[in-house]
Amino acid sequence: FAGGANVGLERAFRQGADYVLFINNDTILDRGMLTELVQTAEERPRAGLLTPKIYYLHDPTLIWAAGAYMAPFPPRVKMIGAGQRDDPRHDVLRRVDYATGCALLIRREMADKVGVFDPIYWPIYHEDYDYCARVNRAGWEIWYVPAARMWHKDSQSQRGSGTKAYNLGKNIVPFYLRHSRLPWLTLTMFVAWVMAREVVKGQPRFAWWYLKGVRAGLARQWRGAAE
């Protein structure tokens, strides 16, 4: 996912683009979405990433994400408004900590400094949160633009398989170890929370594959350290 996205980003930048709109292929856009994002970016020169208000496609007034933030406990990136009906609370233009890779307007000037997505998050998941963390660390801003709207089908490619759980587990490891103040503690807390949550939900198969993914992520980390 990250590697493929980077091919498109780098080609667009070579052709002189000032901004690149990165979106998932299972989305439908409001006609004015791009205009709203670019206008906000032009008004805020430190805005490196901008994200729209994202709804579920199957329920067009149900929010999928309105930006995201780092929740303190359990320590995790939490999408704002997820599963809530749209209301005036979500109509406020604001800075956010994170934005989902489902839809990102990327400023060329920022990408020249920060770089592109990291292919270590192979094949998919958490490359967007890693990118946001790097953007924040470099002093750039991430903005949620509610006037920009789109609709998302939500992870149709891996639904119903252990692959999604495995990849989520594997790629959470580098994210926490790179970007947490207490990396091993926060990683352990988050994994324990996910396992407990899935067991309570009656999804032991998800928990099993997620834990296998975490083990694979840790093994990759240890191999890299040894090298």
N, C-alpha and C positions, 0 to 999 in steps of 0.2 A: 504493500500500500504506500509506504513512505517513498520507496524507490521510484515507483511509477509516478507518484505526485511530483517528485523532484524533477523528473524528465520534462513534464509540462511547465513547471515553474521556471526552470532554467531556460527553456526555449523561449518562453514569453519575455523573460528579462533580456535575452539576447536580441530580441526583436524590438526592444525599446519600450516595453510596457512600464508605466509608472505604478500600476496596481495589477494584481492578479486575483480574480475571484476563483477560489477553490471550493467546489461543491461536490457532494456525493451524487452518484448517478441515479439514486432512487428518490429524487426530490422534484417538486414543482415550485416554480418561483412566481411571486407576484410581479406584475409587469414593471413596477417602479422600484423593485428591491435594489438593483445595482445603483441606480441614481441616488437613492437615499444613503447607501453606504459610502459612495464616493464623495457626496456632498459633505457628510460628517467628517470624513477623513481630511478633506480640503480645509475644513474649519479648525482642525486640530492636528497641527503638524507633528506632534509626538504620538499620534495614534498609529501604532504599527500593525495591529490586527483589529478588524471590526467584524461583528457577527450580527445577524438579523434575529428577529423573533421567529422561532421555529415551532410549527404546529405538527400534530399527527395528521397524516393524510386521511386516515380512516375516520377521523373525528375532527373536522377542520377548526373547531374552537378550543380544542384541548391542547395545552402547551406541551411540547417535547423538551424545549430548552429556551430560556431567556437569559443566556449567559451562564456562568458557573463561578463557584467560589470554593475555597478550601475550608471544609468544616473541621472544627477542632476535635470532635470525638463522635464516632471513631474518625481518625484522621483520613479524610478522603476528599476528592474533588466531587462536589455535589452540584448538579444542574439546577438552576433557579427555576421555580415554577413547574417543574416536571410533574405531569399528571394533573395539573390544576386547570380550571377553566380560565380563559382570558378575562382580565378585569383591569381597571385603571392602575393597579399596582405595577403591572407589567408594561405600562406605556411610558415609563420614565427613561429617558436617555441617560446612561450612566457608565462609569468605568466598572469593569469586572476583573476578577483575578484570572479567570480561565474562559476559554471558548471552545466549543466542540469543533472538530474538524469537519463536521457535516457541512458547515458553511463558514468560510473565512475570506475576508478581503485582506490581502497581504500587500503592504506597502513595499515597493522596491527598495527604497532607501533603507528601511529597517532590515530587510532580508540581506542586503549587502553587508550589514554589520553582524547580524545574528546567524545567517546561514539559512539552510532549508531543513526539512524534516530529517531526523536521524534514522537511517535504515536498520539500526539495531532493533527497532521495534517491528521485527519481522514475524509473521506476515502482516499483522494488523493489530490495532488497539494501543492506546496511550501515546502514540507519536504526537498527537495533537496537544495533549496536556504537557508533555515534555517540551514541545515547542513554545507553548505559552509561558512555561516557567523560565525558559531561556530569554524570551522577550522581556518579561518582567525584570529579570536579573540585569539585563542590559540597559534598563532605564526607559524602555518604551512602554506605551499604554495599550490596553485592550478595552475596546468600547462595545457595549451592547446598544444596538440601534433599533428601537421598537417599531419605527415607521417602515423599516425594511422587513418584509415577511416572506416566509416560504413554508412548504409542507413536506414532511418526511415520512417515508414508509417504515423506517426503523429496522435496520439490521436484517433485511430479508435474506441476505446471502448465507448466513450461518445459523439461522434460527432452527432449533430442534436438534442440534447435534452437539457432541461433546467438544467439537473443535473450538467453538466460541469460548467455552469455559477454560479450555487449555490455554488458548492464546491470551485471554485476559490475565490468567495467573502468571504465565511466563513473562509477560511484558510489564506487569506491575512491579517486578523486582528492580529493574534498572531505574524506573521512575522514582521510587522511594529512596533508593540508595544514592541517587544523584541529587535529589531536590529536598530532602527532609533534613531538619536540624538534628534530629535524633533518628537516623535512617533505620537502624536495625529494630529499634523499639517501635517506630511507627509502622514499619512493614509488618512486624509480628502482630501488632494490634489490628491492623487492617485485615490481614489474612484470617485471623481468628474471628473477626466480625463477619466476614463473608461466609466462612464455613458455618458458623452458628446460624446466620440468616437463612442460608439455603437448606440446612437441615430442618429448621423450624418450618420453612415453606413446603417441606416434603419433597425437596429436590436433592436427594443424596447423590444422584448421578452427576449433577452439576458440581457439587462440592468435591467429589472424587476427582473429576477431570481438572477442576481448578487447582487442587492441591498438586496434582501431577505437573501442571504447568508451572506452578511456583517452584517445584523441585528442579524442573528443567531450567528455569531462569536463574536459580541459584548456582546450578552446575555451570552454566555459561559464565556467570560472574566469576566463579572461582577459577575457571580455565583462563579467563582474561587476565585475572590477577597473577596467575602463575606465569603467563607469557610475558 
